[in-house]
Amino acid sequence: MANIKSAKKRILVINKKSARNRRIKSHLKAILKNFDAAIASGDMDTAKEKLTLAEKKLMQAAAKHTIHKNAASRKVSRLTKRFNKAQ
């Protein structure tokens, strides 16, 4: 346990940031799972909606430094390729 006041504050700040990052990442996983389900069922209209939502959320996560911007771009690229291949 930290004794110094600034170290105690850092612990609180890190806990808040970790909770936010966990929430964002689990939300991203759910969105990607929904996209996968739409592709698997062959529903291209829903898949297109899910793709745009996934792209938006991935870029927002990258902007907040939850994930790296190149990782977000790579995931968007792979999702788009899968969507185009499924069409």
Secondary structure by P-SEA (a helix, b strand, c coil): ccccaaaaaaaaaaaaaaaaaaaaaaaaaaaaaaaaaaaaacaaaaaaaaaaaaaaaaaaaaaaccccaaaaaaaaaaaaaaaaaac
